[in-house]
Amino acid sequence: QVQLVESGGGLVQAGGSLRVSCAASGLTFSRATMGWFLQAPGKEREFVAGISWGGYTRDYADSVKGRFTISRDNAKNTVYLQMNSLIPEDTAVYYCAADQTRQRVGRRSSDYDYWGQGTQVTVSS
């Protein structure tokens, strides 16, 4: 049974930083492309960042380039999203996702096979 468990969300002031983590189990993590998505209230889920198996390919949404960094530790079966220079518009539930089908980093929700339960990130102004 595949499980993705996010942690590290919370409340932070604008300009601050936060790191969210996603611990994976029940899958071959080193062969899974991992992604982070966000969903704000009343909006569709959208791509934030993705990282390939070995971490050599990383992709970011334009809105977070230069502020967010995705990384992974295959020894710990964990993927991270370091978020710096946070703005109120980053407020959302952040979801971790795993794709065991493709090596490339996908940007669509349908590219991913498994999802975590989400962690809330709130940025106050």
N, C-alpha and C positions, 0 to 999 in steps of 0.2 A: 504494500500500500504506500503510495507516494504521499509524502507530507512536506509542505513548505510552510515554515513558521517565521513570520516577520516579527521583528522587535526593534525598539529604539525610537519609535515615534514619540511625539509630545508637543508641548507648547514652547515656542521660541519667539523672541522679538525679531522684527525685521532687521536684516543685516547680520543676524547670527548664523550659527552652523548647527547641523544635526547629522548624525550618521544612523541610517537604518540598516538592519541586517536581515538576512533570510537564511535560515538553516534548513537544509534539504535532507530528506531521508527516503529510502525506498526506491531510489533510482541511481543510475550510474552517473553521478554528478559530473565527473570529468568528461563525459560525453554529452552533456546537456548545455545547449545555449540558454543563457539566463537573461531575463529582462525585468525591468521595473516599469510599471504603469501607474498612472494616477487617475483618480476619479473624484472630481469636485461635485458638490451637491447639484443635482439637476442637469448634470452634463454626462457625456459619454466617457468611457474609459479611454485614456490616451497614452501613447507611448512616451516614456521618459528616457530610458537608456537600455542598451543591451550589450552583452559581452559574449564572445564566442568561447568554445571549449577551453582553449589554452590561454584565453585572455588576450590574444594577439589582435583581435578585431573588436573595436568598441564603437558604438554608434549612439548619438545623442539627439534628442529633439532640439531644434534651434532655440527654444525658449530656455534651455538649461545649459547650453554649451558655454564652457568657461566658468561655470558655477558649480556644476555637479560632476562627480567622478564615480564611475562604476568600477568595481574590482571584485576579484574572486580569490578564494583560497581553497583549492581542490583538496588539500589535505584535511580541511575542516568541513568540507561540503557546505560552504557558506559563500554567499554573494553579498556585497555591500554597496550602499549608495551613500557617498559622502556629499552632503548638500551644504554649500557655502553661500554667503551673500543672499540669504533667503529673503523673499519678498512675500507680501500677503497673498499674491496670486498663486503662490506655491501651495497654499492650503488645500488639502485634499486627503483622501485615503490613498495610501501607497500600497500597491500590490506587487508581489514577487511572482514571476512566472517562469516555467521551464519548458523548453522545446527539445524533445529527444529525437526529432526527425531530421532537422536540418543543421548544417554547420554554420550557415550564414545567419546573421542577426536579422530577425524579422521585426517589423514595426507594427504589424497587425495583431490584434488580440487572437485572431484565428490561427496565427502561426504557432501558438503556444498550447501545450497539452495539459499542463497542470498549473494550478493557481494557489496562492496562499490566501489567508483570510483577510489580509490587509492590516495596515497600521495607520492610525490617524496622525497627520502632521498639521499643526496649526501655527501660522505665522501671524503674530499680532503687529499692528502698525504703531 
